[in-house]
Amino acid sequence: MRVLIVYAHPNPGSFNHAMLEHCSLGLQEAGHEVRIKDLYAEDFDPVLRASDLAVLQQGKIPEKIAHEQEALLWAQGLVFIYPLWWFDRPAILKGWFDHVLTNGTAFEYSRAGVKGLLKHQRALVLITAGGSEDFFRKTDAEHLIYRPVTDGTLAFCGIEDVHHRIYYNVPSLPELERANILAEIAELGRQFAC
């Protein structure tokens, strides 16, 4: 399978970056072709400007958006890796979705409603959180962590097989637990198409 990993963390020495490396390795060990979109390293501009929107509304795709959509549509599977910031993805990743998942490419409106157009076989969303799992469950906020991406974005755009994993307490985890998480992520990569 062709798999695009979209990664959003500004620190190349972060635990998120280690997750990226292990996921990519696991995918490659399983024989998948992998492309990585490191939004911070690419200095991706997340701001959808009025001029871009005007061109989109004319039915045209600006060059910078077309380039991103080419990577999206090349893939048969998608992986997103990012930290939880204010109960959501980092702004750079939200901006990537705003640019790339356009009407006519990712979804379309009709009289019957909205139809998702993405045909990806599978998507996996890997999220790190600084808070404890207990905190998110007690405040009934756990679904706020993943649903904006899994349901509100990917499933809305037509991807039926969307999975997620949330890794809690990441800043304070002991090294052994971090190593176990990275081993799990490599295995998720190896089992991606199963």
Beta strands, then each sheet from edge to edge (+ up, - down):
strand 1: 2-7
strand 2: 33-38
strand 3: 77-83
strand 4: 107-110
strand 5: 113-116
strand 6: 122-128
strand 7: 162-167
sheet 1: 2+ 1+ 3+ 6+ 7+
sheet 2: 4+ 5-
end
